[in-house]
Amino acid sequence: MFGTGGRPAESLPRMADFATWAVAAETKLPGESEFLAYDANRKGSNEAAIEGSILSGHWQVLMESRNEWRGTATELRDALEELAEERRR
């Protein structure tokens, strides 16, 4: 069922059962796509959590020179701590 309306089945998000239901319903309901509204809400929640974090400034500086983080959580912590220390000097 997911994959209708031009959405590929491999793009199933977290809570895929809800997404499948929403995509099926959106063709029958007037107004904004339920799936698009859900996706926008989820992205907004993620952005708010990042902006509210004490680490967000360090994270943004760290990611200025790259498109993605590759490494362990420990390596990320170490990189953020090193950056914070450099910025304190």
C-alpha angles and dihedrals in degrees: 000000000000109000095057117125093035096299112132117232091231090066093072109149130212108293090034093175090061092046091052091051093045094051091049091049097045092071090057101041128075121235134027121003110265091216093052091048091049092048093049091049092050092049091047091052091051092049092049091051092051094046091049093052121103086223097055095096092051091044092053092050091047092051097046091091098042142046098219142011117246117185144063126302088251091054090049091050090049092049092049092047091050091049092048090051092050091049092051092058 
